[in-house]
């Protein structure tokens, strides 16, 4: 397994680019849809305007029609001529026919509007619009039904057909030019809008991720041993959970590193003495020539080795306890069952040491919240401490009551001057001749603190002798 630091892949997309793509691409799509809808509406409005103009041309023709002397007459005034010659840049052609299709005036080749065509601009029911072809080019057609007034004085007026059909065809040049103008106008305005929106979005994203950059710089400038919380300025609300999680991680990491550093410092300090003594004893063994002295030195070296092993085990136990908060979750623990197991495990050693170890139950069950492994370690340390610091033949009793467990011995007890300090690390209240590391009760204190229990010490217990150390939990 490689220990090399993780390197980000070159293909990883930056947060800035992701934000821009998530915002600009949908925005461009929306602006495109808006441009398409706006263009369609503008073209429709332009066609309606041209259709109105085409209708006016048909109406102009209709107003100049009359029957004279049995013939249909068209009086093209100057205004009508101007209208047809300069009609919005397009060319106009007209045809006048009877309802039956008989040609009466104008250009006969102008196509008719099919009867099924629907009017795009509904002025009234007698006008219809449609697209068609004239002279091989597209034209727009307007067809108007008109009643022509007959000349009252003319002969045969009653035989005249009063209803005529006026068809006007308009070429599409002006419409196409207007549509192209609308198209380029729409594309230009929407393009400028998209550019302005893109610039605003880029500017907003740049300002929005400034707190991240400030946070990165603040994190990069922290010292290797600085695990203090990071509080970047102007922190957005959405980033607070991330920063709080990271600060929580820094706090846990700092605590773990502090535990390991403390372990190394303690191990280096505490193991130096027994290892130095062991080295001296082995050197004396090599130099000694008397068998009895060698035997004594070997026994002393054996005891020093046992002390170093015990010290190392307790240092490791203390480190495990300090790490337990991150490794274990509290569960229900029955102190009665726990006391039975731990007492059973120490019976053989107590018998070998000449001590009397017993169990006294003052409750059928005693449930508390904690970690079984850690409470096992604490109770084992209490029994071991009682056996280690008491003379041979000491009576040691493990007692369990409602939400408490204690270890009581009838040993010499702990002097009042030492009772306030016996739970401190590496504090030894025993005489100098009694080996020990001063960590047993410190481990018990640390475990009790993590499990929500209180540690109580009573010494003497009876007749000026004995020690009782109790772990108790608040009753629910």
Helices and strands as residue ranges (DSSP letters): H 15-63, E 65-68, E 71-74, H 78-85, E 92-98, E 103-106, E 127-134, E 137-147, G 157-159, E 163-171, H 173-208, H 210-220, H 237-287, H 291-327, E 331-334, H 335-353, E 356-361, E 367-370, H 372-388, E 395-401, E 404-409, H 416-419, H 440-450, E 454-458, E 467-472
